[in-house]
Amino acid sequence: MEFIKQHIMKQPELGQKILALRKQKGFTQEELVEKCNINVRTIQRIEAGDVSPRSYTIKAILEVLGFNYYEIFEETYISGKFDKILGINKDKIYKQLNSAIIFGIVYFVIGFVEIANEYYRVTENRFLLENTIYILVKLISICSFTFFIRGFVIVGNMYKNYFLEIITFMVLIINILFGICDIFSLFFLEELIAFSIAARILSFGVLSVLLGVGMIKLHKKLGNLPLVVGVLEIIAGIFLLFFLVELGVATIFPFQLLEIILLFKIIKVKS
C-alpha cells in the first residue's frame, strides 16, 4: 500500500505556484536568490515555466519562504480507510469518542482480573476463574478494548495521522485474534498456551513501540500529554520485547489511564 503519493506539479503550474508563494511572503527575486543561493536566472526561468527544477531546489526555495514542501507538493494518504470496517460514522464522532472513553474505563478495570488470571495460568498452571467466567471476562475484555482502541483510529483520522490510524487498527485486530485463541485454548490448544503468550508479548511489544511513535506525532497539536503517553508506551513495549513482563505490565496501566484522559482532552479541544 502506498501511504504517500507524490504528485509534483509540472510546469507552468509549478512556476506559477512558486511565484505566488514568493509574492505572498513579499520577497523579490533578488531577495530570494540571496537567501537560497540559487542563480537569479534560474529563479526567473522556474517562475516563467521554462525549466523543471529538481526536488531539492524546490525544497531550498520553500524553506527560505517558510513553507512545507510536503504539504504543498505532495498528496497525503486519505484517512478513513477503516471507517466501514469499524462502523465509524463521521457524523457521530464525538459520541463515538465518548463511548471509547467508557469502554476504556471498562477495559482498564477488567484488565486487573484478566492479567491476574493469565499470570496464575502461566506460572502455576491453574485458573483463578472458572471456564464460564473466564470466557465472559475475555469477551468483555475483547469488546471493551476494541471500542476503546477504535477511538484512537478515529483520532488518527481526525488529525490526519495515518501512522497512528493504521497501528491502532493493527493492535485492535491482533488483540481480537489472541483473545479468541485464549478462549479456544481452554478446549483445544492448552498445550500451545505458552507459545501463544510468548507470541502475544512479542507482538504487543513491537506494536506498543510503534503506537508510542504514533502518539508522539500528536504532540505538536495536543501538547505534552500525547508525548508522555507515547514515551510510556515505547518503554512498555521495550520491556515486553525483553520479556520483562512485570515491568511492562506495570507501565501499561498508567499509559492506559493516560490514554483515556487524552481522549477527554481531544473531545474538549475539538468541541
Secondary structure, DSSP 8 states (H G I E B T S, - for coil): --SEEE----TTHHHHHHHHHHHHHT--HHHHHHHHT--HHHHHHHHHTS----HHHHHHHHHHHT--HHHHHEEE--S-TTHHHHT--GGGHHHHHHHHHHHHHHHHHHHHHHHHHHHHHHHSS--SS-HHHHHHHHHHHHHHHHHHHHHHHHHHHHTT-HHHHHHHHHHHHHHHHHHHHHHHHTTT-GGGHHHHHHHHHHHHHHHHHHHHHHHHTTHHHHTHHHHHHHHHHHHHHHHHHTT-HHHHHHHHHHHHHHHHHHHHHHHHHH-
